[in-house]
Amino acid sequence: MVQAYILIQTEVGKASTVAESIGKIAGVIQAEDVTGPYDVIVRAQADTVDELGRIVVAKIQRVDGITRTLTCPVVHL
Protein backbone atom coordinates (compact mmCIF):
# COMPACT_ATOMS: atom_id res chain seq x y z
CA MET A 1 0.00 0.00 0.00
CA VAL A 2 1.33 3.43 -1.00
CA GLN A 3 0.12 6.59 0.73
CA ALA A 4 0.76 10.25 0.02
CA TYR A 5 -0.18 13.73 1.13
CA ILE A 6 -1.33 15.96 -1.71
CA LEU A 7 -0.94 19.67 -1.01
CA ILE A 8 -3.34 21.74 -3.08
CA GLN A 9 -3.63 25.41 -3.97
CA THR A 10 -7.05 26.57 -5.14
CA GLU A 11 -8.68 29.59 -6.64
CA VAL A 12 -9.73 32.16 -4.05
CA GLY A 13 -12.82 31.02 -2.14
CA LYS A 14 -12.82 27.47 -3.56
CA ALA A 15 -11.00 25.53 -0.82
CA SER A 16 -14.12 24.20 0.89
CA THR A 17 -15.81 22.98 -2.29
CA VAL A 18 -12.55 21.49 -3.60
CA ALA A 19 -12.00 19.57 -0.34
CA GLU A 20 -15.59 18.32 -0.39
CA SER A 21 -15.33 17.12 -3.99
CA ILE A 22 -11.98 15.42 -3.48
CA GLY A 23 -13.22 13.69 -0.33
CA LYS A 24 -15.63 11.68 -2.52
CA ILE A 25 -12.89 10.24 -4.76
CA ALA A 26 -12.03 6.55 -4.31
CA GLY A 27 -8.61 6.20 -2.69
CA VAL A 28 -8.86 9.48 -0.77
CA ILE A 29 -8.64 8.88 2.98
CA GLN A 30 -9.07 12.47 4.09
CA ALA A 31 -9.42 15.92 2.49
CA GLU A 32 -9.42 19.05 4.61
CA ASP A 33 -9.29 22.76 3.87
CA VAL A 34 -6.51 24.48 5.81
CA THR A 35 -4.82 27.87 6.16
CA GLY A 36 -1.30 28.69 5.05
CA PRO A 37 0.49 28.38 1.70
CA TYR A 38 -1.82 25.51 0.68
CA ASP A 39 -5.59 25.55 0.77
CA VAL A 40 -6.41 21.83 0.94
CA ILE A 41 -4.41 18.86 2.24
CA VAL A 42 -5.40 15.39 1.09
CA ARG A 43 -4.24 11.98 2.26
CA ALA A 44 -4.65 9.29 -0.37
CA GLN A 45 -3.69 5.65 -0.78
CA ALA A 46 -3.40 3.10 -3.57
CA ASP A 47 -1.93 -0.34 -4.14
CA THR A 48 0.94 0.95 -6.32
CA VAL A 49 2.75 4.20 -7.06
CA ASP A 50 1.35 4.11 -10.60
CA GLU A 51 -2.20 3.79 -9.32
CA LEU A 52 -1.62 6.65 -6.88
CA GLY A 53 -0.33 8.77 -9.76
CA ARG A 54 -3.47 8.02 -11.77
CA ILE A 55 -5.66 9.10 -8.83
CA VAL A 56 -3.79 12.41 -8.62
CA VAL A 57 -3.59 13.17 -12.35
CA ALA A 58 -6.84 11.67 -13.64
CA LYS A 59 -9.14 12.44 -10.72
CA ILE A 60 -7.85 14.99 -8.19
CA GLN A 61 -6.28 17.44 -10.64
CA ARG A 62 -9.49 17.52 -12.69
CA VAL A 63 -11.52 18.96 -9.80
CA ASP A 64 -12.69 22.47 -10.69
CA GLY A 65 -10.93 25.24 -8.75
CA ILE A 66 -7.49 23.63 -8.33
CA THR A 67 -4.54 25.70 -9.51
CA ARG A 68 -1.57 23.57 -8.32
CA THR A 69 -0.81 20.29 -6.55
CA LEU A 70 2.25 18.87 -4.82
CA THR A 71 2.31 15.14 -4.06
CA CYS A 72 4.38 13.98 -1.09
CA PRO A 73 4.61 10.17 -0.80
CA VAL A 74 4.79 8.75 2.73
CA VAL A 75 8.04 6.86 3.44
CA HIS A 76 8.83 4.56 6.33
CA LEU A 77 12.51 4.89 7.22
PyMOL Python script that loads the backbone (N, CA, C, O; Angstrom):
from pymol import cmd

cmd.read_pdbstr("""\
ATOM      1  N   MET A   1       0.843  -1.176   0.000  1.00  0.00           N
ATOM      2  CA  MET A   1       0.000   0.000   0.000  1.00  0.00           C
ATOM      3  C   MET A   1       0.891   1.242   0.000  1.00  0.00           C
ATOM      4  O   MET A   1       1.825   1.340   0.796  1.00  0.00           O
ATOM      5  N   VAL A   2       0.604   2.176  -0.882  1.00  0.00           N
ATOM      6  CA  VAL A   2       1.330   3.433  -0.998  1.00  0.00           C
ATOM      7  C   VAL A   2       0.400   4.561  -0.568  1.00  0.00           C
ATOM      8  O   VAL A   2      -0.749   4.633  -1.004  1.00  0.00           O
ATOM      9  N   GLN A   3       0.909   5.441   0.291  1.00  0.00           N
ATOM     10  CA  GLN A   3       0.119   6.587   0.729  1.00  0.00           C
ATOM     11  C   GLN A   3       0.887   7.865   0.423  1.00  0.00           C
ATOM     12  O   GLN A   3       2.113   7.864   0.320  1.00  0.00           O
ATOM     13  N   ALA A   4       0.135   8.963   0.280  1.00  0.00           N
ATOM     14  CA  ALA A   4       0.763  10.253   0.019  1.00  0.00           C
ATOM     15  C   ALA A   4      -0.126  11.368   0.549  1.00  0.00           C
ATOM     16  O   ALA A   4      -1.342  11.225   0.676  1.00  0.00           O
ATOM     17  N   TYR A   5       0.528  12.483   0.852  1.00  0.00           N
ATOM     18  CA  TYR A   5      -0.184  13.725   1.126  1.00  0.00           C
ATOM     19  C   TYR A   5      -0.141  14.534  -0.164  1.00  0.00           C
ATOM     20  O   TYR A   5       0.907  14.637  -0.802  1.00  0.00           O
ATOM     21  N   ILE A   6      -1.261  15.098  -0.542  1.00  0.00           N
ATOM     22  CA  ILE A   6      -1.325  15.959  -1.714  1.00  0.00           C
ATOM     23  C   ILE A   6      -1.679  17.354  -1.219  1.00  0.00           C
ATOM     24  O   ILE A   6      -2.753  17.575  -0.661  1.00  0.00           O
ATOM     25  N   LEU A   7      -0.753  18.296  -1.433  1.00  0.00           N
ATOM     26  CA  LEU A   7      -0.939  19.674  -1.005  1.00  0.00           C
ATOM     27  C   LEU A   7      -1.505  20.442  -2.197  1.00  0.00           C
ATOM     28  O   LEU A   7      -0.955  20.388  -3.297  1.00  0.00           O
ATOM     29  N   ILE A   8      -2.592  21.147  -1.973  1.00  0.00           N
ATOM     30  CA  ILE A   8      -3.336  21.744  -3.080  1.00  0.00           C
ATOM     31  C   ILE A   8      -3.533  23.235  -2.870  1.00  0.00           C
ATOM     32  O   ILE A   8      -3.903  23.687  -1.787  1.00  0.00           O
ATOM     33  N   GLN A   9      -3.276  23.987  -3.934  1.00  0.00           N
ATOM     34  CA  GLN A   9      -3.627  25.405  -3.965  1.00  0.00           C
ATOM     35  C   GLN A   9      -4.869  25.536  -4.842  1.00  0.00           C
ATOM     36  O   GLN A   9      -4.990  24.879  -5.875  1.00  0.00           O
ATOM     37  N   THR A  10      -5.786  26.398  -4.408  1.00  0.00           N
ATOM     38  CA  THR A  10      -7.046  26.566  -5.136  1.00  0.00           C
ATOM     39  C   THR A  10      -7.249  28.028  -5.524  1.00  0.00           C
ATOM     40  O   THR A  10      -6.528  28.922  -5.081  1.00  0.00           O
ATOM     41  N   GLU A  11      -8.242  28.232  -6.355  1.00  0.00           N
ATOM     42  CA  GLU A  11      -8.682  29.591  -6.645  1.00  0.00           C
ATOM     43  C   GLU A  11      -9.260  30.175  -5.363  1.00  0.00           C
ATOM     44  O   GLU A  11      -9.723  29.436  -4.494  1.00  0.00           O
ATOM     45  N   VAL A  12      -9.233  31.484  -5.244  1.00  0.00           N
ATOM     46  CA  VAL A  12      -9.734  32.162  -4.054  1.00  0.00           C
ATOM     47  C   VAL A  12     -11.189  31.768  -3.795  1.00  0.00           C
ATOM     48  O   VAL A  12     -12.034  31.825  -4.689  1.00  0.00           O
ATOM     49  N   GLY A  13     -11.461  31.367  -2.547  1.00  0.00           N
ATOM     50  CA  GLY A  13     -12.819  31.025  -2.142  1.00  0.00           C
ATOM     51  C   GLY A  13     -13.292  29.635  -2.524  1.00  0.00           C
ATOM     52  O   GLY A  13     -14.457  29.307  -2.300  1.00  0.00           O
ATOM     53  N   LYS A  14     -12.421  28.801  -3.097  1.00  0.00           N
ATOM     54  CA  LYS A  14     -12.825  27.470  -3.563  1.00  0.00           C
ATOM     55  C   LYS A  14     -12.362  26.321  -2.674  1.00  0.00           C
ATOM     56  O   LYS A  14     -12.699  25.170  -2.950  1.00  0.00           O
ATOM     57  N   ALA A  15     -11.602  26.595  -1.617  1.00  0.00           N
ATOM     58  CA  ALA A  15     -10.999  25.527  -0.816  1.00  0.00           C
ATOM     59  C   ALA A  15     -12.038  24.560  -0.262  1.00  0.00           C
ATOM     60  O   ALA A  15     -11.846  23.346  -0.330  1.00  0.00           O
ATOM     61  N   SER A  16     -13.106  25.066   0.271  1.00  0.00           N
ATOM     62  CA  SER A  16     -14.120  24.204   0.889  1.00  0.00           C
ATOM     63  C   SER A  16     -14.776  23.283  -0.128  1.00  0.00           C
ATOM     64  O   SER A  16     -14.941  22.091   0.132  1.00  0.00           O
ATOM     65  N   THR A  17     -15.150  23.818  -1.277  1.00  0.00           N
ATOM     66  CA  THR A  17     -15.812  22.981  -2.289  1.00  0.00           C
ATOM     67  C   THR A  17     -14.833  21.992  -2.914  1.00  0.00           C
ATOM     68  O   THR A  17     -15.213  20.870  -3.249  1.00  0.00           O
ATOM     69  N   VAL A  18     -13.572  22.402  -3.075  1.00  0.00           N
ATOM     70  CA  VAL A  18     -12.554  21.485  -3.601  1.00  0.00           C
ATOM     71  C   VAL A  18     -12.350  20.325  -2.631  1.00  0.00           C
ATOM     72  O   VAL A  18     -12.329  19.167  -3.051  1.00  0.00           O
ATOM     73  N   ALA A  19     -12.199  20.621  -1.337  1.00  0.00           N
ATOM     74  CA  ALA A  19     -12.004  19.569  -0.337  1.00  0.00           C
ATOM     75  C   ALA A  19     -13.191  18.618  -0.310  1.00  0.00           C
ATOM     76  O   ALA A  19     -13.014  17.404  -0.202  1.00  0.00           O
ATOM     77  N   GLU A  20     -14.391  19.159  -0.407  1.00  0.00           N
ATOM     78  CA  GLU A  20     -15.593  18.315  -0.390  1.00  0.00           C
ATOM     79  C   GLU A  20     -15.633  17.400  -1.601  1.00  0.00           C
ATOM     80  O   GLU A  20     -15.943  16.215  -1.473  1.00  0.00           O
ATOM     81  N   SER A  21     -15.325  17.932  -2.767  1.00  0.00           N
ATOM     82  CA  SER A  21     -15.331  17.121  -3.994  1.00  0.00           C
ATOM     83  C   SER A  21     -14.269  16.033  -3.964  1.00  0.00           C
ATOM     84  O   SER A  21     -14.536  14.891  -4.337  1.00  0.00           O
ATOM     85  N   ILE A  22     -13.069  16.384  -3.523  1.00  0.00           N
ATOM     86  CA  ILE A  22     -11.976  15.416  -3.479  1.00  0.00           C
ATOM     87  C   ILE A  22     -12.255  14.326  -2.452  1.00  0.00           C
ATOM     88  O   ILE A  22     -11.868  13.175  -2.654  1.00  0.00           O
ATOM     89  N   GLY A  23     -12.911  14.667  -1.368  1.00  0.00           N
ATOM     90  CA  GLY A  23     -13.222  13.689  -0.330  1.00  0.00           C
ATOM     91  C   GLY A  23     -14.078  12.536  -0.816  1.00  0.00           C
ATOM     92  O   GLY A  23     -14.128  11.487  -0.174  1.00  0.00           O
ATOM     93  N   LYS A  24     -14.755  12.719  -1.948  1.00  0.00           N
ATOM     94  CA  LYS A  24     -15.626  11.682  -2.518  1.00  0.00           C
ATOM     95  C   LYS A  24     -14.905  10.758  -3.496  1.00  0.00           C
ATOM     96  O   LYS A  24     -15.497   9.795  -3.984  1.00  0.00           O
ATOM     97  N   ILE A  25     -13.642  11.037  -3.788  1.00  0.00           N
ATOM     98  CA  ILE A  25     -12.885  10.242  -4.760  1.00  0.00           C
ATOM     99  C   ILE A  25     -12.371   8.961  -4.107  1.00  0.00           C
ATOM    100  O   ILE A  25     -11.841   8.989  -2.996  1.00  0.00           O
ATOM    101  N   ALA A  26     -12.531   7.847  -4.803  1.00  0.00           N
ATOM    102  CA  ALA A  26     -12.028   6.555  -4.311  1.00  0.00           C
ATOM    103  C   ALA A  26     -10.513   6.630  -4.140  1.00  0.00           C
ATOM    104  O   ALA A  26      -9.802   7.092  -5.033  1.00  0.00           O
ATOM    105  N   GLY A  27     -10.028   6.178  -2.999  1.00  0.00           N
ATOM    106  CA  GLY A  27      -8.609   6.203  -2.687  1.00  0.00           C
ATOM    107  C   GLY A  27      -8.225   7.367  -1.786  1.00  0.00           C
ATOM    108  O   GLY A  27      -7.134   7.381  -1.217  1.00  0.00           O
ATOM    109  N   VAL A  28      -9.120   8.345  -1.653  1.00  0.00           N
ATOM    110  CA  VAL A  28      -8.856   9.481  -0.768  1.00  0.00           C
ATOM    111  C   VAL A  28      -9.291   9.103   0.638  1.00  0.00           C
ATOM    112  O   VAL A  28     -10.445   8.740   0.863  1.00  0.00           O
ATOM    113  N   ILE A  29      -8.360   9.191   1.583  1.00  0.00           N
ATOM    114  CA  ILE A  29      -8.636   8.878   2.980  1.00  0.00           C
ATOM    115  C   ILE A  29      -9.222  10.084   3.686  1.00  0.00           C
ATOM    116  O   ILE A  29     -10.158   9.963   4.477  1.00  0.00           O
ATOM    117  N   GLN A  30      -8.659  11.254   3.391  1.00  0.00           N
ATOM    118  CA  GLN A  30      -9.075  12.472   4.086  1.00  0.00           C
ATOM    119  C   GLN A  30      -8.760  13.672   3.200  1.00  0.00           C
ATOM    120  O   GLN A  30      -7.736  13.694   2.517  1.00  0.00           O
ATOM    121  N   ALA A  31      -9.641  14.667   3.213  1.00  0.00           N
ATOM    122  CA  ALA A  31      -9.423  15.922   2.490  1.00  0.00           C
ATOM    123  C   ALA A  31      -9.933  17.052   3.365  1.00  0.00           C
ATOM    124  O   ALA A  31     -11.112  17.099   3.716  1.00  0.00           O
ATOM    125  N   GLU A  32      -9.033  17.961   3.713  1.00  0.00           N
ATOM    126  CA  GLU A  32      -9.416  19.050   4.607  1.00  0.00           C
ATOM    127  C   GLU A  32      -8.918  20.377   4.074  1.00  0.00           C
ATOM    128  O   GLU A  32      -7.808  20.466   3.548  1.00  0.00           O
ATOM    129  N   ASP A  33      -9.745  21.421   4.212  1.00  0.00           N
ATOM    130  CA  ASP A  33      -9.288  22.758   3.866  1.00  0.00           C
ATOM    131  C   ASP A  33      -8.529  23.320   5.063  1.00  0.00           C
ATOM    132  O   ASP A  33      -8.942  23.151   6.210  1.00  0.00           O
ATOM    133  N   VAL A  34      -7.421  23.988   4.781  1.00  0.00           N
ATOM    134  CA  VAL A  34      -6.513  24.481   5.807  1.00  0.00           C
ATOM    135  C   VAL A  34      -6.105  25.920   5.485  1.00  0.00           C
ATOM    136  O   VAL A  34      -6.427  26.443   4.418  1.00  0.00           O
ATOM    137  N   THR A  35      -5.391  26.553   6.424  1.00  0.00           N
ATOM    138  CA  THR A  35      -4.824  27.870   6.158  1.00  0.00           C
ATOM    139  C   THR A  35      -3.332  27.723   5.929  1.00  0.00           C
ATOM    140  O   THR A  35      -2.736  26.713   6.304  1.00  0.00           O
ATOM    141  N   GLY A  36      -2.731  28.724   5.318  1.00  0.00           N
ATOM    142  CA  GLY A  36      -1.303  28.690   5.045  1.00  0.00           C
ATOM    143  C   GLY A  36      -1.038  28.736   3.561  1.00  0.00           C
ATOM    144  O   GLY A  36      -1.900  29.171   2.797  1.00  0.00           O
ATOM    145  N   PRO A  37       0.142  28.294   3.126  1.00  0.00           N
ATOM    146  CA  PRO A  37       0.487  28.383   1.703  1.00  0.00           C
ATOM    147  C   PRO A  37      -0.332  27.438   0.819  1.00  0.00           C
ATOM    148  O   PRO A  37      -0.412  27.640  -0.392  1.00  0.00           O
ATOM    149  N   TYR A  38      -0.935  26.419   1.411  1.00  0.00           N
ATOM    150  CA  TYR A  38      -1.818  25.515   0.676  1.00  0.00           C
ATOM    151  C   TYR A  38      -3.222  25.653   1.237  1.00  0.00           C
ATOM    152  O   TYR A  38      -3.411  26.017   2.398  1.00  0.00           O
ATOM    153  N   ASP A  39      -4.196  25.357   0.398  1.00  0.00           N
ATOM    154  CA  ASP A  39      -5.595  25.547   0.774  1.00  0.00           C
ATOM    155  C   ASP A  39      -6.290  24.255   1.185  1.00  0.00           C
ATOM    156  O   ASP A  39      -7.229  24.270   1.980  1.00  0.00           O
ATOM    157  N   VAL A  40      -5.824  23.143   0.639  1.00  0.00           N
ATOM    158  CA  VAL A  40      -6.407  21.828   0.938  1.00  0.00           C
ATOM    159  C   VAL A  40      -5.258  20.836   1.090  1.00  0.00           C
ATOM    160  O   VAL A  40      -4.299  20.864   0.319  1.00  0.00           O
ATOM    161  N   ILE A  41      -5.359  19.962   2.087  1.00  0.00           N
ATOM    162  CA  ILE A  41      -4.407  18.861   2.239  1.00  0.00           C
ATOM    163  C   ILE A  41      -5.192  17.556   2.183  1.00  0.00           C
ATOM    164  O   ILE A  41      -6.184  17.372   2.888  1.00  0.00           O
ATOM    165  N   VAL A  42      -4.722  16.665   1.330  1.00  0.00           N
ATOM    166  CA  VAL A  42      -5.401  15.394   1.089  1.00  0.00           C
ATOM    167  C   VAL A  42      -4.459  14.261   1.462  1.00  0.00           C
ATOM    168  O   VAL A  42      -3.258  14.334   1.202  1.00  0.00           O
ATOM    169  N   ARG A  43      -5.000  13.221   2.067  1.00  0.00           N
ATOM    170  CA  ARG A  43      -4.238  11.984   2.261  1.00  0.00           C
ATOM    171  C   ARG A  43      -4.913  10.927   1.397  1.00  0.00           C
ATOM    172  O   ARG A  43      -6.119  10.700   1.499  1.00  0.00           O
ATOM    173  N   ALA A  44      -4.119  10.287   0.548  1.00  0.00           N
ATOM    174  CA  ALA A  44      -4.655   9.289  -0.373  1.00  0.00           C
ATOM    175  C   ALA A  44      -3.824   8.026  -0.304  1.00  0.00           C
ATOM    176  O   ALA A  44      -2.678   8.043   0.146  1.00  0.00           O
ATOM    177  N   GLN A  45      -4.419   6.920  -0.757  1.00  0.00           N
ATOM    178  CA  GLN A  45      -3.692   5.650  -0.783  1.00  0.00           C
ATOM    179  C   GLN A  45      -4.092   4.848  -2.008  1.00  0.00           C
ATOM    180  O   GLN A  45      -5.187   4.999  -2.550  1.00  0.00           O
ATOM    181  N   ALA A  46      -3.163   3.986  -2.431  1.00  0.00           N
ATOM    182  CA  ALA A  46      -3.397   3.095  -3.565  1.00  0.00           C
ATOM    183  C   ALA A  46      -2.488   1.886  -3.403  1.00  0.00           C
ATOM    184  O   ALA A  46      -1.586   1.877  -2.565  1.00  0.00           O
ATOM    185  N   ASP A  47      -2.737   0.876  -4.209  1.00  0.00           N
ATOM    186  CA  ASP A  47      -1.930  -0.344  -4.137  1.00  0.00           C
ATOM    187  C   ASP A  47      -0.519  -0.142  -4.692  1.00  0.00           C
ATOM    188  O   ASP A  47       0.428  -0.763  -4.208  1.00  0.00           O
ATOM    189  N   THR A  48      -0.368   0.716  -5.697  1.00  0.00           N
ATOM    190  CA  THR A  48       0.936   0.946  -6.322  1.00  0.00           C
ATOM    191  C   THR A  48       1.172   2.442  -6.523  1.00  0.00           C
ATOM    192  O   THR A  48       0.239   3.242  -6.454  1.00  0.00           O
ATOM    193  N   VAL A  49       2.416   2.805  -6.771  1.00  0.00           N
ATOM    194  CA  VAL A  49       2.750   4.199  -7.064  1.00  0.00           C
ATOM    195  C   VAL A  49       2.058   4.646  -8.349  1.00  0.00           C
ATOM    196  O   VAL A  49       1.569   5.773  -8.433  1.00  0.00           O
ATOM    197  N   ASP A  50       2.015   3.770  -9.346  1.00  0.00           N
ATOM    198  CA  ASP A  50       1.352   4.115 -10.603  1.00  0.00           C
ATOM    199  C   ASP A  50      -0.127   4.405 -10.393  1.00  0.00           C
ATOM    200  O   ASP A  50      -0.663   5.363 -10.951  1.00  0.00           O
ATOM    201  N   GLU A  51      -0.782   3.581  -9.592  1.00  0.00           N
ATOM    202  CA  GLU A  51      -2.203   3.791  -9.315  1.00  0.00           C
ATOM    203  C   GLU A  51      -2.411   5.103  -8.553  1.00  0.00           C
ATOM    204  O   GLU A  51      -3.362   5.835  -8.827  1.00  0.00           O
ATOM    205  N   LEU A  52      -1.542   5.395  -7.617  1.00  0.00           N
ATOM    206  CA  LEU A  52      -1.621   6.655  -6.881  1.00  0.00           C
ATOM    207  C   LEU A  52      -1.467   7.833  -7.845  1.00  0.00           C
ATOM    208  O   LEU A  52      -2.199   8.818  -7.751  1.00  0.00           O
ATOM    209  N   GLY A  53      -0.528   7.728  -8.753  1.00  0.00           N
ATOM    210  CA  GLY A  53      -0.331   8.775  -9.760  1.00  0.00           C
ATOM    211  C   GLY A  53      -1.567   8.987 -10.607  1.00  0.00           C
ATOM    212  O   GLY A  53      -1.915  10.124 -10.925  1.00  0.00           O
ATOM    213  N   ARG A  54      -2.238   7.902 -10.977  1.00  0.00           N
ATOM    214  CA  ARG A  54      -3.473   8.017 -11.766  1.00  0.00           C
ATOM    215  C   ARG A  54      -4.574   8.711 -10.973  1.00  0.00           C
ATOM    216  O   ARG A  54      -5.342   9.496 -11.528  1.00  0.00           O
ATOM    217  N   ILE A  55      -4.651   8.422  -9.674  1.00  0.00           N
ATOM    218  CA  ILE A  55      -5.655   9.097  -8.830  1.00  0.00           C
ATOM    219  C   ILE A  55      -5.397  10.596  -8.832  1.00  0.00           C
ATOM    220  O   ILE A  55      -6.325  11.393  -8.970  1.00  0.00           O
ATOM    221  N   VAL A  56      -4.126  10.982  -8.679  1.00  0.00           N
ATOM    222  CA  VAL A  56      -3.790  12.411  -8.621  1.00  0.00           C
ATOM    223  C   VAL A  56      -4.048  13.080  -9.968  1.00  0.00           C
ATOM    224  O   VAL A  56      -4.726  14.106 -10.030  1.00  0.00           O
ATOM    225  N   VAL A  57      -3.517  12.514 -11.039  1.00  0.00           N
ATOM    226  CA  VAL A  57      -3.593  13.165 -12.345  1.00  0.00           C
ATOM    227  C   VAL A  57      -4.985  13.054 -12.978  1.00  0.00           C
ATOM    228  O   VAL A  57      -5.504  14.039 -13.503  1.00  0.00           O
ATOM    229  N   ALA A  58      -5.579  11.885 -12.934  1.00  0.00           N
ATOM    230  CA  ALA A  58      -6.844  11.674 -13.643  1.00  0.00           C
ATOM    231  C   ALA A  58      -8.076  12.067 -12.840  1.00  0.00           C
ATOM    232  O   ALA A  58      -9.139  12.301 -13.417  1.00  0.00           O
ATOM    233  N   LYS A  59      -7.949  12.142 -11.522  1.00  0.00           N
ATOM    234  CA  LYS A  59      -9.135  12.439 -10.718  1.00  0.00           C
ATOM    235  C   LYS A  59      -8.999  13.726  -9.919  1.00  0.00           C
ATOM    236  O   LYS A  59      -9.821  14.631 -10.063  1.00  0.00           O
ATOM    237  N   ILE A  60      -7.976  13.819  -9.080  1.00  0.00           N
ATOM    238  CA  ILE A  60      -7.852  14.985  -8.193  1.00  0.00           C
ATOM    239  C   ILE A  60      -7.576  16.257  -8.991  1.00  0.00           C
ATOM    240  O   ILE A  60      -8.237  17.272  -8.769  1.00  0.00           O
ATOM    241  N   GLN A  61      -6.620  16.225  -9.912  1.00  0.00           N
ATOM    242  CA  GLN A  61      -6.276  17.443 -10.644  1.00  0.00           C
ATOM    243  C   GLN A  61      -7.391  17.924 -11.569  1.00  0.00           C
ATOM    244  O   GLN A  61      -7.341  19.059 -12.045  1.00  0.00           O
ATOM    245  N   ARG A  62      -8.368  17.112 -11.828  1.00  0.00           N
ATOM    246  CA  ARG A  62      -9.489  17.515 -12.686  1.00  0.00           C
ATOM    247  C   ARG A  62     -10.605  18.228 -11.928  1.00  0.00           C
ATOM    248  O   ARG A  62     -11.554  18.722 -12.538  1.00  0.00           O
ATOM    249  N   VAL A  63     -10.496  18.282 -10.605  1.00  0.00           N
ATOM    250  CA  VAL A  63     -11.517  18.963  -9.804  1.00  0.00           C
ATOM    251  C   VAL A  63     -11.450  20.464 -10.095  1.00  0.00           C
ATOM    252  O   VAL A  63     -10.377  21.067 -10.065  1.00  0.00           O
ATOM    253  N   ASP A  64     -12.601  21.045 -10.372  1.00  0.00           N
ATOM    254  CA  ASP A  64     -12.690  22.469 -10.691  1.00  0.00           C
ATOM    255  C   ASP A  64     -12.223  23.321  -9.507  1.00  0.00           C
ATOM    256  O   ASP A  64     -12.617  23.075  -8.367  1.00  0.00           O
ATOM    257  N   GLY A  65     -11.388  24.315  -9.781  1.00  0.00           N
ATOM    258  CA  GLY A  65     -10.933  25.239  -8.750  1.00  0.00           C
ATOM    259  C   GLY A  65      -9.508  25.011  -8.290  1.00  0.00           C
ATOM    260  O   GLY A  65      -8.971  25.829  -7.543  1.00  0.00           O
ATOM    261  N   ILE A  66      -8.875  23.916  -8.717  1.00  0.00           N
ATOM    262  CA  ILE A  66      -7.489  23.630  -8.331  1.00  0.00           C
ATOM    263  C   ILE A  66      -6.535  24.365  -9.266  1.00  0.00           C
ATOM    264  O   ILE A  66      -6.706  24.334 -10.484  1.00  0.00           O
ATOM    265  N   THR A  67      -5.535  25.022  -8.696  1.00  0.00           N
ATOM    266  CA  THR A  67      -4.536  25.701  -9.510  1.00  0.00           C
ATOM    267  C   THR A  67      -3.185  24.986  -9.494  1.00  0.00           C
ATOM    268  O   THR A  67      -2.426  25.086 -10.458  1.00  0.00           O
ATOM    269  N   ARG A  68      -2.869  24.257  -8.402  1.00  0.00           N
ATOM    270  CA  ARG A  68      -1.572  23.574  -8.319  1.00  0.00           C
ATOM    271  C   ARG A  68      -1.639  22.464  -7.280  1.00  0.00           C
ATOM    272  O   ARG A  68      -2.325  22.594  -6.266  1.00  0.00           O
ATOM    273  N   THR A  69      -0.917  21.361  -7.537  1.00  0.00           N
ATOM    274  CA  THR A  69      -0.808  20.286  -6.552  1.00  0.00           C
ATOM    275  C   THR A  69       0.656  19.926  -6.341  1.00  0.00           C
ATOM    276  O   THR A  69       1.499  20.125  -7.216  1.00  0.00           O
ATOM    277  N   LEU A  70       0.933  19.394  -5.162  1.00  0.00           N
ATOM    278  CA  LEU A  70       2.251  18.872  -4.822  1.00  0.00           C
ATOM    279  C   LEU A  70       2.027  17.555  -4.085  1.00  0.00           C
ATOM    280  O   LEU A  70       1.418  17.538  -3.015  1.00  0.00           O
ATOM    281  N   THR A  71       2.514  16.455  -4.651  1.00  0.00           N
ATOM    282  CA  THR A  71       2.307  15.140  -4.065  1.00  0.00           C
ATOM    283  C   THR A  71       3.538  14.727  -3.260  1.00  0.00           C
ATOM    284  O   THR A  71       4.660  14.749  -3.766  1.00  0.00           O
ATOM    285  N   CYS A  72       3.312  14.353  -2.006  1.00  0.00           N
ATOM    286  CA  CYS A  72       4.384  13.979  -1.090  1.00  0.00           C
ATOM    287  C   CYS A  72       4.145  12.546  -0.612  1.00  0.00           C
ATOM    288  O   CYS A  72       3.365  12.338   0.318  1.00  0.00           O
ATOM    289  N   PRO A  73       4.797  11.554  -1.225  1.00  0.00           N
ATOM    290  CA  PRO A  73       4.612  10.166  -0.796  1.00  0.00           C
ATOM    291  C   PRO A  73       5.099   9.945   0.643  1.00  0.00           C
ATOM    292  O   PRO A  73       6.091  10.538   1.068  1.00  0.00           O
ATOM    293  N   VAL A  74       4.409   9.109   1.366  1.00  0.00           N
ATOM    294  CA  VAL A  74       4.792   8.747   2.733  1.00  0.00           C
ATOM    295  C   VAL A  74       5.881   7.666   2.636  1.00  0.00           C
ATOM    296  O   VAL A  74       5.737   6.689   1.900  1.00  0.00           O
ATOM    297  N   VAL A  75       6.968   7.859   3.391  1.00  0.00           N
ATOM    298  CA  VAL A  75       8.039   6.857   3.435  1.00  0.00           C
ATOM    299  C   VAL A  75       8.189   6.369   4.864  1.00  0.00           C
ATOM    300  O   VAL A  75       7.924   7.108   5.813  1.00  0.00           O
ATOM    301  N   HIS A  76       8.606   5.147   5.011  1.00  0.00           N
ATOM    302  CA  HIS A  76       8.833   4.563   6.327  1.00  0.00           C
ATOM    303  C   HIS A  76      10.319   4.232   6.421  1.00  0.00           C
ATOM    304  O   HIS A  76      10.780   3.241   5.855  1.00  0.00           O
ATOM    305  N   LEU A  77      11.059   5.067   7.136  1.00  0.00           N
ATOM    306  CA  LEU A  77      12.510   4.894   7.216  1.00  0.00           C
ATOM    307  C   LEU A  77      12.897   3.992   8.359  1.00  0.00           C
ATOM    308  O   LEU A  77      14.082   3.738   8.571  1.00  0.00           O
TER     309      LEU A  77
END
""", "prot")
cmd.dss("prot")
cmd.show_as("cartoon", "prot")
cmd.util.cbc("prot")
cmd.orient("prot")
